[in-house]
């Protein structure tokens, strides 16, 4: 069974005639586009025609998107690939050049005197009404065209370079560890997968091996984090945002009241959810809460190990039970080699999905080790891919959904396979699935809350200058103590979680933590509707996903009959998780 993806539908190699021709084209096209925008947007004469021309050109900028996808995807699974590194950097520089027409366009739209009339008169403008009005609303945070272009170019050798360096350090780690008496040297992704191992000594050895390994990269990682977050704070001040979280909420198309309602509800349930960790600690023989190395320990005696083929069959069975379209889509993805699931050196850790609107496909990356958790991760990433599938007929500019809603489709697919598996299971197998589901839910609620606390506090502390490794470690430990409470053993936490989680190193995606909680809880509300509505739900759900690129989170919620501004909704979803904690503890 081939566990590596094929990128041939993008390009066959960096040396191929098609790749080189397209790269040569975009090298000329990007500056030409900037020159055109400078001339076109110098006056508001023929504003409607100019806006239409801009929208058409961006929606059809397929060669650049194709090139960048090929370079970044190749690099993600092979950090040693020098052509991928080279072209990733070159394309980022070109992408920075795209900021010029983008800024000029947004500034232009904001000063068009009769925008409402133009929108009503043009089907193309009407189709893009949301992003046009969004451009007007966010214009006050834009800098001048020269400043925006300079920032975009500086980012290539600034925050992006720092993030690449940190990724390279982790992807090329070779960590010695003892597994059931055998000395091995494994990449970080394989070491972290041992956290799910049935052998207690193996889990413990892997944890300490991981913690020891981070000592070699802690100073470099701290430098990267300080640089990236410092860059963010500088931009926040320059643009006139109140804070990094304010900038994130504007970008997420999310009201602060919605975030506050969700976080407040999560905090209400923290004491109750900690029962899960204390019960699990008791079962595993720990007296002072659960040590970090047993956080993902399989509590059930039954072994739920899957070969890659079995994992594929499992997903297909339950996705087809939900809808023919989801099943067919997933089957095609497996058959056409859209998935890279093999654990190997040089490949980045974790998992992700890249939706390739330019070719109407997706690519899913994971580090599959056969655990039920990894099967759930595959389902999660296929949810992202299906989201892209539902958007494939939308114009490119209307596919840019924000982070919180991005985690909804992924979590919904997880719910499909977990709940379907629970219905068929009994005894130890049901217990194993329940435990895996709760382990994941606790990560989405409690660990995400700890990450939210850490990032909030890091930004505040970073205002006073760079933080030392010790200071960052202490911030992480305190955030974990505040979130997990007495559920975990405070003498055995994970002070280096800030090194491991790539989300902290995205200068343009700050607070990439609470979106997971939003997606989990919003998806649970949608799944409850599916259980009530049955076969009529999938079509409605597809329409909702197709609308996510051109609406606010609150509007998308309204489409589903859900008021995400109200604490009541979040509380109802959290009660569903609380009921599963009750079942587990009994």
C-alpha positions in Angstrom: 0.0 0.0 0.0 1.5 3.3 -1.2 1.6 5.8 1.7 3.2 8.6 -0.2 1.3 11.2 -2.2 1.7 12.1 -5.8 2.1 15.8 -6.8 2.2 15.0 -10.5 -1.1 16.8 -11.1 0.7 20.0 -10.1 4.1 19.3 -11.7 6.3 16.3 -12.3 9.5 18.0 -11.1 11.2 21.3 -10.5 13.1 20.7 -13.7 10.1 20.0 -15.9 9.4 22.3 -18.8 6.0 23.2 -17.5 7.2 24.2 -14.1 10.0 26.3 -15.5 7.7 28.0 -18.0 5.1 28.8 -15.4 7.8 30.2 -13.1 9.2 32.4 -15.8 5.6 33.6 -16.5 4.8 34.6 -12.9 8.2 36.4 -12.6 7.0 38.7 -15.3 3.3 38.7 -14.5 3.5 39.8 -10.8 5.3 43.1 -11.5 3.1 43.7 -14.5 0.0 43.3 -12.3 1.4 45.8 -9.8 2.0 48.3 -12.6 -1.5 47.8 -14.0 -3.0 48.3 -10.5 -1.0 51.5 -10.0 -2.3 53.0 -13.2 -5.9 51.6 -13.0 -6.5 52.7 -9.4 -5.1 56.1 -9.7 -8.6 57.5 -10.3 -12.2 56.2 -9.7 -13.2 56.7 -13.3 -14.8 53.5 -14.7 -14.6 52.1 -11.2 -16.9 49.2 -11.9 -14.9 48.0 -14.9 -11.6 48.3 -13.0 -13.0 46.3 -10.0 -14.2 43.6 -12.4 -10.8 43.4 -14.1 -9.0 43.0 -10.8 -11.4 40.3 -9.5 -11.1 38.4 -12.8 -7.3 38.6 -12.8 -6.9 37.4 -9.1 -9.5 34.6 -9.6 -7.5 33.4 -12.6 -4.0 33.6 -11.1 -3.7 29.9 -11.2 -0.1 29.5 -12.2 1.3 31.2 -9.1 -1.0 29.2 -6.8 0.1 26.0 -8.6 3.8 26.7 -8.3 3.6 27.7 -4.6 1.5 24.6 -3.7 4.1 22.3 -5.4 7.1 23.9 -3.7 5.5 24.0 -0.2 4.0 20.5 -0.3 7.3 19.0 -1.6 9.1 20.7 1.2 6.7 19.7 3.9 7.5 16.0 3.4 11.2 16.4 2.6 13.0 19.2 4.4 16.3 18.2 2.7 14.9 19.0 -0.8 17.0 21.9 -1.9 15.0 22.9 -5.0 11.8 23.0 -2.9 13.5 25.3 -0.4 14.9 27.5 -3.2 11.6 27.9 -5.0 9.6 28.3 -1.8 11.8 31.3 -0.9 11.6 32.8 -4.4 7.9 32.4 -4.6 7.4 34.0 -1.2 9.3 37.1 -2.6 7.0 37.1 -5.6 4.0 36.7 -3.3 5.2 39.8 -1.4 4.9 41.6 -4.7 1.2 40.6 -4.9 0.6 42.9 -1.8 1.0 46.0 -4.0 -2.1 45.4 -6.2 -4.0 44.0 -3.3 -3.4 47.1 -1.1 -4.1 49.5 -4.1 -7.4 47.6 -4.8 -8.6 47.7 -1.2 -7.8 51.4 -0.9 -9.5 52.1 -4.2 -12.7 50.2 -3.3 -12.9 52.1 0.0 -13.0 55.5 -1.8 -15.4 54.5 -4.7 -18.3 56.9 -4.2 -21.1 54.7 -5.5 -20.1 51.2 -4.5 -23.6 50.1 -3.7 -24.9 51.0 -7.2 -21.9 49.3 -8.8 -22.5 46.1 -6.9 -26.1 46.0 -7.9 -25.3 46.7 -11.5 -22.7 43.9 -12.0 -23.3 40.2 -11.4 -19.5 39.7 -10.9 -19.4 42.4 -8.2 -22.6 41.1 -6.6 -21.0 37.6 -6.4 -18.0 39.2 -4.5 -20.1 41.7 -2.5 -18.9 40.3 0.9 -15.2 40.8 0.2 -15.8 44.2 -1.3 -17.6 45.4 1.8 -15.0 43.7 3.9 -12.3 45.7 2.1 -14.1 48.9 2.9 -14.5 48.0 6.6 -10.9 46.9 7.0 -9.3 49.8 5.0 -8.6 51.7 8.2 -6.0 49.0 9.2 -4.2 49.2 5.9 -0.8 51.0 5.5 0.4 52.6 2.4 1.2 50.5 -0.6 4.9 51.0 -0.1 4.7 50.0 3.5 2.6 47.0 2.8 4.9 45.8 0.1 8.0 46.4 2.3 6.4 44.4 5.2 5.5 41.6 2.9 9.1 41.4 1.5 10.7 41.7 4.9 8.5 38.9 6.2 10.2 36.5 3.8 13.6 36.9 5.5 11.9 37.7 8.9 9.1 35.7 10.4 8.8 33.2 7.6 12.5 32.4 7.7 12.4 32.0 11.5 9.5 29.6 11.2 11.3 27.6 8.4 14.4 27.3 10.6 12.4 26.0 13.5 10.6 23.5 11.3 13.9 22.3 9.8 15.4 21.8 13.3 12.4 19.6 14.4 12.1 17.8 11.1 15.7 16.7 11.1 15.9 15.6 14.7 17.3 12.1 15.4 16.3 11.1 18.9 17.7 8.1 20.8 15.1 6.1 22.7 14.7 2.7 24.3 11.7 0.8 23.1 11.0 -2.5 24.9 14.7 -3.0 25.6 15.8 -2.0 22.1 17.9 1.1 21.5 16.5 3.1 18.6 17.1 6.5 16.9 13.8 7.9 15.7 12.5 11.2 14.2 10.4 13.5 16.4 7.1 12.5 14.8 7.8 8.8 15.6 8.8 9.6 19.2 5.6 11.6 19.7 3.5 8.7 18.3 4.9 6.5 21.1 2.7 8.5 23.5 -0.1 6.2 22.3 1.9 3.0 22.9 0.4 0.3 25.1 3.6 -0.2 27.0 4.0 2.2 30.0 7.8 2.1 30.0 7.9 2.9 26.3 5.6 6.0 26.8 7.7 7.2 29.7 11.0 6.7 27.9 9.6 8.5 24.8 8.5 11.5 26.9 11.9 11.9 28.5 13.7 11.4 25.2 11.5 14.1 23.6 12.1 16.5 26.5 15.8 15.9 26.4 15.9 16.5 22.6 14.3 19.9 22.9 17.2 21.1 25.0 19.3 21.1 21.8 16.9 23.4 20.0 15.4 25.5 22.8 17.5 28.6 22.3 17.0 28.7 18.6 13.3 28.1 19.0 13.1 30.9 21.6 14.8 33.2 19.2 12.3 32.3 16.5 9.3 32.7 18.7 10.5 36.1 20.1 11.3 37.4 16.6 7.9 36.3 15.1 5.8 37.6 18.0 7.8 40.8 18.1 7.1 41.3 14.4 3.4 40.8 15.1 3.4 43.4 17.9 5.1 45.9 15.6 2.4 45.4 12.9 -0.4 45.6 15.5 0.9 49.0 16.6 1.5 50.3 13.0 -2.0 49.2 11.8 -3.9 50.6 14.7 -5.3 47.4 16.1 -6.0 47.3 19.9 -4.0 44.0 20.4 -3.0 40.8 18.6 -6.3 39.2 19.5 -8.2 42.1 18.0 -6.3 41.7 14.8 -7.0 37.9 14.8 -10.7 38.4 15.4 -11.0 40.9 12.5 -9.2 38.4 10.2 -11.4 35.6 11.5 -14.6 37.6 10.7 -15.6 36.9 14.3 -17.1 39.2 16.9 -15.3 39.5 20.3 -18.6 38.7 22.0 -18.6 35.3 20.3 -15.1 34.5 21.5 -15.9 35.7 25.0 -19.1 33.5 25.1 -17.2 30.4 24.0 -14.2 30.9 26.3 -16.5 31.6 29.3 -18.4 28.4 28.7 -15.2 26.4 28.4 -14.0 27.8 31.7 -17.3 26.8 33.4 -16.7 23.2 32.4 -13.0 22.9 33.3 -13.5 21.5 36.8 -15.9 18.9 35.5 -13.7 17.8 32.6 -10.7 17.4 35.0 -12.6 14.3 36.3 -11.5 12.5 33.2 -7.8 13.0 33.9 -8.1 12.1 37.5 -10.1 8.9 36.8 -7.5 7.9 34.1 -4.7 8.6 36.5 -6.4 6.4 39.1 -6.8 3.6 36.6 -3.1 3.8 35.7 -1.9 3.8 39.3 -1.0 7.5 39.7 -2.0 9.3 42.9 -1.3 13.0 42.1 -3.0 13.4 38.8 -2.0 12.1 35.4 1.7 12.6 34.3 2.1 14.0 30.9 3.7 10.9 29.5 0.4 9.0 30.2 -1.9 11.7 28.7 -2.6 9.5 25.7 -2.1 6.1 27.2 -4.7 3.6 26.0 -6.8 3.0 29.0 -8.7 0.1 27.5 -7.2 -3.4 27.3 -8.4 -4.0 23.8 -5.9 -3.1 21.1 -7.3 -1.0 18.3 -4.5 -1.1 15.8 -5.2 -0.4 12.1 -3.1 -1.1 9.1 -3.2 1.8 6.6 -5.6 -0.3 4.4 -7.8 -1.0 7.4 -7.9 2.7 8.2 -8.9 3.5 4.7 -11.7 0.9 4.8 -12.9 2.2 8.2 -13.2 5.8 6.9 -14.9 4.8 3.7 -17.4 2.6 5.5 -18.6 5.4 7.8 -18.3 8.2 5.3 -20.5 6.3 2.8 -23.0 5.7 5.6 -23.2 9.5 6.0 -23.4 10.4 2.2 -22.5 9.0 -1.2 -20.7 12.2 -2.1 -18.4 12.2 1.0 -17.7 8.5 0.4 -16.9 8.9 -3.3 -14.7 11.9 -2.6 -12.7 10.0 0.0 -12.3 7.0 -2.2 -11.0 9.1 -5.1 -8.5 10.7 -2.7 -7.1 7.4 -1.7 -7.0 5.9 -5.2 -5.5 9.0 -6.8 -2.7 9.3 -4.1 -3.7 12.5 -2.4 -2.4 11.2 1.0 1.1 11.1 2.4 0.8 9.1 5.6 4.2 7.5 6.0 6.4 8.4 9.0 9.9 9.2 7.8 12.9 11.4 8.5 12.9 14.9 7.1 9.1 15.1 7.1 7.4 17.6 9.3 5.4 16.3 12.2 1.7 16.4 12.8 -0.9 16.5 10.1 -2.5 19.0 7.7 -4.6 19.3 4.6 -3.9 21.6 1.6 -6.9 22.4 -0.6 -5.7 23.0 -4.1 -8.5 25.0 -5.7 -6.3 25.5 -8.8 -6.7 21.8 -9.8 -9.9 21.0 -7.8 -8.1 18.6 -5.5 -6.6 18.4 -2.0 -3.5 16.8 -0.4 -3.6 15.3 3.1 -0.4 14.8 5.2 -0.3 12.7 8.4 2.2 10.6 10.3 0.2 7.4 10.5 1.2 4.8 13.1 -2.0 2.6 13.3 -3.6 4.0 16.4 -7.3 4.9 16.5 -6.2 8.4 17.3 -4.3 8.5 13.9 -7.4 7.2 12.2 -9.3 10.0 13.8 -6.6 12.4 12.6 -7.1 11.2 9.0 -10.8 11.7 9.3 -10.1 15.3 10.6 -7.9 16.1 7.6 -10.4 14.6 5.2 -13.0 17.0 6.6 -10.7 19.8 5.6 -10.4 18.3 2.1 -14.2 17.8 1.8 -14.6 21.5 2.8 -12.4 22.3 -0.2 -14.5 20.0 -2.4 -17.6 21.9 -1.5 -15.9 25.2 -2.4 -14.4 24.0 -5.7 -17.1 25.7 -7.8 -16.8 29.0 -6.0 -14.6 31.8 -7.4 -11.1 31.6 -5.8 -11.6 34.9 -3.9 -14.8 33.4 -2.3 -13.0 30.3 -1.0 -10.9 32.0 1.7 -12.7 30.8 4.8 -11.3 31.8 8.2 -9.5 29.6 10.9 -12.5 28.9 13.2 -14.8 27.7 10.5 -12.0 25.8 8.9 -12.0 23.5 11.9 -15.7 22.7 11.7 -15.8 20.4 8.7 -12.7 18.5 10.0 -14.3 18.0 13.4 -17.6 17.0 11.8 -15.9 14.2 9.9 -14.3 13.0 13.1 -17.7 12.9 14.7 -19.0 10.8 11.9 -16.5 8.0 12.3 -16.4 8.1 16.1 -20.2 8.0 16.6 -20.7 5.4 14.0 -18.0 3.2 15.5 -19.5 3.7 19.0 -22.8 2.4 17.8 -21.4 -0.9 16.5 -18.9 -1.4 19.4 -19.6 -3.0 22.7 -17.7 -3.8 25.9 -13.9 -3.1 25.8 -14.0 -1.9 22.2 -16.7 0.7 23.0 -14.7 1.8 26.0 -11.6 2.2 23.9 -13.4 4.4 21.3 -15.0 6.4 24.1 -11.6 7.0 25.8 -10.0 8.0 22.5 -12.8 10.4 21.8 -12.6 12.0 25.2 -8.8 12.2 25.0 -9.2 14.2 21.8 -12.0 16.3 23.2 -9.9 17.2 26.2 -7.1 18.3 23.9 -9.5 20.5 22.0 -11.0 22.1 25.1 -8.5 22.0 28.0 -5.2 21.9 26.1 -6.4 24.5 23.6 -7.4 26.7 26.5 -3.9 26.3 27.9 -2.4 27.4 24.6 -4.8 30.3 24.4 -3.6 31.4 27.9 0.0 30.9 26.9 -0.2 32.9 23.8 -2.1 35.8 25.4 0.5 36.0 28.2 3.4 35.6 25.9 2.3 38.6 23.8 1.8 40.7 26.9 5.3 39.8 28.3 6.9 40.2 24.9 6.0 43.9 24.9 8.8 44.3 27.5 11.4 42.6 25.3 12.6 39.1 24.3 11.9 36.3 26.8 14.4 33.8 27.9 13.9 30.0 27.5 13.2 29.8 31.2 10.6 32.6 31.1 8.9 30.9 28.2 8.9 27.5 29.9 7.4 29.1 33.0 4.6 30.7 31.0 3.8 27.3 29.4 3.9 25.4 32.7 1.6 28.0 34.4 -0.9 27.9 31.5 -1.0 24.1 31.8 -1.5 24.3 35.5 -4.3 26.8 35.1 -6.1 24.8 32.4 -5.6 21.2 33.6 -5.8 22.0 37.4 -5.5 18.9 39.6 -6.2 16.6 36.6 -2.5 16.4 35.8 0.6 15.8 37.9 2.2 19.3 38.2 5.6 17.7 38.6 5.3 16.1 35.1 4.0 18.6 32.6 5.3 19.6 29.1 7.3 22.9 29.4 8.4 22.6 25.8 5.0 22.5 24.2 5.7 25.9 22.8 8.6 24.4 20.8 6.5 21.5 19.4 3.3 23.3 18.3 3.9 24.9 14.9 0.9 27.1 15.3 2.8 29.6 17.4 5.2 30.3 14.6 2.7 31.7 12.0 3.1 35.4 12.0 -0.1 35.8 10.0 -2.1 33.2 12.0 -1.9 34.3 15.6 -4.0 32.5 18.2 -4.3 29.4 16.1 -5.7 27.6 19.1 -9.2 28.8 19.9 -10.4 28.0 16.3 -10.1 24.3 17.2 -12.4 24.7 20.1 -14.8 26.7 17.9 -14.7 24.0 15.3 -15.3 21.2 17.8 -18.2 22.8 19.5 -19.9 24.3 16.4 -19.5 20.9 14.6 -21.2 19.2 17.6 -24.2 21.5 17.1 -24.3 20.6 13.4 -24.0 16.9 14.2 -26.9 17.1 16.5 -28.9 18.6 13.6 -27.8 15.7 11.4 -29.1 13.2 13.9 -32.5 14.9 13.9 -32.7 15.6 10.1 -31.1 12.4 8.7 -30.7 12.2 4.9 -31.9 15.7 4.2 -29.0 17.2 6.2 -25.9 16.6 3.9 -27.2 18.8 1.1 -27.8 21.6 3.6 -24.4 21.1 5.1 -22.7 21.3 1.7 -24.4 24.6 1.0 -23.2 25.9 4.4 -19.6 24.9 3.7 -19.8 26.5 0.3 -20.8 29.8 1.9 -18.0 29.9 4.5 -15.6 31.8 2.3 -17.9 34.8 1.9 -19.6 35.3 5.2 -18.9 36.1 8.8 -18.9 33.4 11.4 -22.0 34.8 12.9 -23.8 34.7 9.5 -22.7 31.1 8.9 -24.1 30.3 12.3 -27.4 31.9 11.5 -27.6 29.9 8.3 -27.6 26.8 10.5 -30.0 28.3 13.0 -27.3 28.7 15.6 -26.6 31.9 17.5 -22.9 31.7 18.2 -23.0 35.0 20.1 -24.9 33.4 22.9 -23.3 31.4 25.7 -26.2 29.0 25.7 -25.1 27.3 22.4 -21.6 26.6 23.6 -22.9 25.3 26.9 -25.2 22.8 25.2 -22.3 21.4 23.2 -20.1 21.2 26.2 -22.8 19.3 28.1 -22.6 16.6 25.4 -18.9 16.1 26.2 -19.6 16.2 30.0 -22.1 13.4 29.5 -19.4 11.3 27.9 -17.1 12.0 30.8 -19.8 10.7 33.1 -20.0 7.5 31.0 -16.2 7.1 31.0 -16.0 7.5 34.8 -18.8 5.0 35.4 
